[in-house]
């Protein structure tokens, strides 16, 4: 957490009026600059929040992959199941207990869907049972930004400005009552569980204009969540390209023992261990980021470059991640909230433009 310091104003009278006045002016300027910087963070925060739009009834802002299908969370329309080879689509209406599907996550051969609009609910679909519900939907507190993640019998919903909700589920996808409802700050807009279900990356709004990620340990099936490290991310927060209610521009992905966080200041690379997380560096790709995906030893990020959204591909070598190529998406009118790579094809969650395809840069 960062605090601003306002310097003390001093006038040295022994140097005469002009000298004292000069010191006063310089000190006052420094004080006003510090106050302006502090206020500027709040102003930027407020403006960023106000320019965000609410997803429309069929907007697509989050994707997942299940076998040979791309799954798209299509708001009030429900869940789009799109065949990767043919493009054929089947749309599942929001299941009982949900008004919309705003986020989707696949784990343990189950599909987790979140209604991120108040009052909020989460449910599990079983593709092996004709995509039916595994059990009743669970109510959760949400908003203004929320997400869902799951792994190895543990599921979590980031509650936005509300507490998080942690559940366990069995091999049939039956969700327990909430095991815990921790709260790590002013808000938790998104979450990603590690594949082993032992740790989580929590996007966090700590205070004022300060945003970052929390590296947490999961115990007892989500009954206990321990904060191991907080990594502050400069320029993260309400940056260009976000969308309510389930697409906040602090997006995480894992590659080997590193956490990659796409945010307004670039791509953060964070070293992970069982005890802590350490920020190694931030790669500035030239524009604020909104989405990330990892495929093999490659990373693809997207963000709002001004007139259009843009893609940047990075590769992992002996020297770490390096930028390989950029591509401007001048043929994609919507916002890019999520992406997924299939060979040379990039699937994009493009808001009001739905699911679109393009090619790797």
N, C-alpha and C positions, 0 to 999 in steps of 0.2 A: 504494500500500500504506500502511496506517495503523498507527501504533504508539501504545501508551498510555504516558503519562508518570506515574510515581509521585512526587509531590512529596517533597522532603526535609523531615524533621521537625526543627524547631529550637525550643529553649527559651531565651528571653531572660531570664536570671537577674537582670539589673539592674532589672527592673520588679517584683520581688517574686514570691513563690510563686504567688499567685493569677493574676497576669498571665501568668507562665510556664506555669502549668497550663492557662490558657485557650488560649494559643497551641498548646500540645501537643495539646489536645483537638480544636481546629479542624484542625490539620495532620493528626492521625491520622485524623480523619473524612474529610478530603480524600483521604488515601492509600487508606483502605479503599474509598471510593467509586470511585476510579480502578481499584483492583484488582478490585472487584466488576463494574465496567463491562467490564473486559477478560475476566474469567471469564464474565460474563453472555453475551458474544458466543459463547464456546465452548459454554456450556450451551444457548443457543438453537439453535446449530448442531446439537448432538447430538440435542436433542428433535425438531427439525424433521426430521432424517434418520430418526429412529426411527418417527415417525408416518406416514411415507410408506408406501403399500401397493405391493405388486407387482401388475402387471396380471394379471387372470385369463385363462383360456384363450381367451376370445372378446372381451375388453375392447377398445374402440376409443378410442385417444387421439391419433391423428394423421390428418389428411386431406390430400388433394391433388385437383386438378381436371384431367381430361383430356377435351377436347372436350365432349361432352354428358353426361359421367359424373362423379360424385363418387367418388373412390377413398378407401377407408378401410382403414388398417392395423389388422387385427383379430386381432393376436396369433397364437396357435397355429392359429386358424381359417384365417388367410391374408389375402388381399386381397379386400375387398368392392368390386365395381363396381356402382354404383347409378345408374340412369337418372334424371336430374334431373327430367324431366317426369312420368314414370309411377311412379317409385319401384321399378321392377323391379330385382332384384338378381341378380348372378352372383357366386359366390364361387370364387376361385382358391386352391387349397391352396398352402402354402409350396413354392416350387420346390426342385428338388434342390440340396442343400447348405445349405438353411435350415430351421430348426426352427419358426420363427415369422416373422411380418412385423410389426415394431413401429414402423417409420417408413417413410414413402413420400415421394418427391419426383419431380416431372416436369420434364424439361428436354430440349431438342433432340428432341422427339417420342418420347422414351424414358421408361420408368418405373423409377426406382431404388428398390430395397426393401432394408431392413436388418433382419437378425435381431440385436437388441440384447441377447440373452441369451447368456452364456458357453457355448461358446467364441466365438461371433459370426461372422457372415458377411454379405457384401453381394453383390447380384446386380442385373442389368439385364434388364427385360422389354421386348419390342418389340411394341406393340399392332398394328403392321402385319403381324406374322407370328404371328397368332393368340395373342398375349400369351405367346409362348414365350421362353425364355432366349436371350440373345444369345451367351452363352458360359458357361463354368463360373463358379460363385460363387467369390468371393475371401474367404479367411479374414481376419478383422480382430479386433483386441483391443477389447473393449467393457466397459462397466459401471463404476459402477452406473447411469449415465445416458449415453446416446449418441444421436447423430442423424446423418442423411445429407443432403448437398446436392450439387448439380451444376450446371454451366453451361459451354457452349462447349468441350466436350472435357475438362473437369476435374471430378473427383469427389472428395469428401472425406468421411471418417467421423470424427466426434469420438469419441475413445476413452474419454471419461469420465475415470477416474483413470489410464487407460493412455495411451500416446502416440497422437496422431492418425495417420490413414493417408490419404495423398494418392495418387490414381491419375490417369492420363489414359485416355480412351476414344476410339475412332474413330467414324466416321459410322454404322457398323453396331452400335455399342454394345459392342464388344469391349473389356474392361477390361485394362489393362496390369498388370504387377506393381507393387507399391507404389513410387512415385517418391521419397517421403520420409515420415518418421515424426517430426515435430516434437512438442515438449512444452512448453507455455507456463506451467505451474504445477502445482498439486496436482490439477487436473482441468479438462477441457473438455467440459461436458455437452451442448453443442449447437453447430451451425454453420449459417451461411447465406452462400452465395456470391452475389456481385452478378451480374446477368444477363449482363454481358460477360465473366465468368470471370476478371477481373483483380484482384478484391479479395474479402475474406471478413470476415464478422463472427463472432467466436469467443466464445461464452459461456465465462467463465473463473472458476475458483476459484483465487485466487492463494496465499493463506495464511490460516490460521485462519478467522475469520468474514468475510474480505474477498472479495467477488465483484464482477465487472464484465464488460466486453466488450473484446475486442481487435480493433482495426481493422488488418488485415494485407494485404500485397501478395502476389499469386501470380505466380511467375515460372516459366518453362520447364515449363509443364504440370503444376505442382505439385511440381517437383523442388526448388524453393526457396520458402520462405514467410518473409516478413519482417514482423516486428512493427513497425507504424508508430506506434500509440498504444494506450494502455490507459486506459479510462474506468472509474473506480471508481463503483459504484452503491450508495449507502447503502440499507440495509434489503433488499438483494437477497440471495438464497441459498435456504435450505431453508424458504421461506415456505409458507403454507397453499395446498393445491391441487395439489401436485406428485404424480407417480406414476412409479415405476420400471417399465420400464427405459429409456423413451425420451420422457419428458415432464418436463423440468425447468423451473421457473417463472422462466426468463430467456428470453423469446421476442422475436425481432427481425423487423422488416419495414422495407422501404425505400419512401420517398415522395419523389420528386424527388431533391434532393441532401441529404436528411435521413435519418438512421437513427432509427427508433423502437424502443425497447426496453421491453417490458412486463415488470415485475418486482414484487417485494414492496413496493417503495416508491412505485410509481406508473408513469407513462409517461414515460420519459426521451426527450428530443429532442436529437439529436446531429448537429452539422454535419460533413459529410464533405468531404474533398479528397483529391487524389492523395498528399499528403504526411502528412496527420494527420486526427484527429477531435477535436472540441471539444464538450463538454457545454454545451448552451445553457440548458436548464431541465428540471425534472421536474414533471409535472402529477399532483397527488394526486387520484385519483378516489374515494377513500374506502375502498378495500379492496385487498388484495394481488392482483395480476394473474397469470394463468396462460396467456393466449392473446391473439393479436392477428391481425388481417387488415386489409389496405388495399383499398378499392374506389373507384376514381376519386379524388375529393378528400375522401373520407370514411375514417374509421378506426373499427373496432369492436374493443373489448377485452372480455375476460371474466375473472372471478376469483371467489374464494371470499369472499363477503360475510358469512359467518357461518352462518345457518340455510340459506341457499340460495346458489347461484352467481348472478352478476349480469352483465348486459351494459351497456356504456356506449358510446354513439356520439359521436364527435367529428368536427368538420368543419374543413377547412383554408381559412382566409380570409386577407385582407391582414395581419391581426394575428397570424397563425399558427394553431395548433390551438386549438379551444375546445370545451368539453363541450356537447353538444346535448341528450342525453336518456339516462336510465337505464331499465333494465327488470330486475326481479327474476325469476329463472327458478324460480319455485316449482313448476312442472310438470315440471322436469327433475331427477330424483333423483340422477343420477350426477355425477361431476366433469367439468368442461369442460376438455379438454386441447387442443382445437384448434377452429377455426371457419372458415367460408367463406361468403361472401355471394353470392347469386344473385338479383338484383332486390331484392324486399322480403323474400325468404326467407333465413333464416340456418340453415346446416347446422352441427350441433354434433357433435363427437366427445365422447361423454358416458360414457366408461368402460364400466362394466358395463351401462349402459342402451343401449349401441351408438350408432348414428347416429340423431340426432333432428333435428327441424326446428322452428323458431319463426320469429317475425317481428322485423324491426328495431325497436328502441326508437323 
